[in-house]
């Protein structure tokens, strides 16, 4: 689960690094939100994964 949290935080960092005004560049509108979404999906599977 810590990996998922790191993925989500890195997505927010990617969105904040965008150099365009108001974050309207590729990083702020496309890549960052996709990374955050992947982080939440990763968290979902990490929570519901059955251990051996």
Residue pairs with C-beta under 8 A, 6 or more apart in sequence:
1 43
1 46
1 47
3 42
3 46
4 39
4 40
4 42
4 43
4 46
5 39
5 43
6 39
7 35
7 36
7 38
7 39
7 42
8 35
8 36
8 39
8 40
8 43
10 35
10 39
11 32
11 33
11 34
11 35
11 36
11 37
11 38
11 39
12 32
12 36
14 27
14 31
14 32
14 35
15 23
15 27
15 28
15 32
15 33
15 36
16 23
17 27
18 24
18 25
18 26
18 27
18 28
18 32
19 25
19 27
20 27
20 28
22 28
23 29
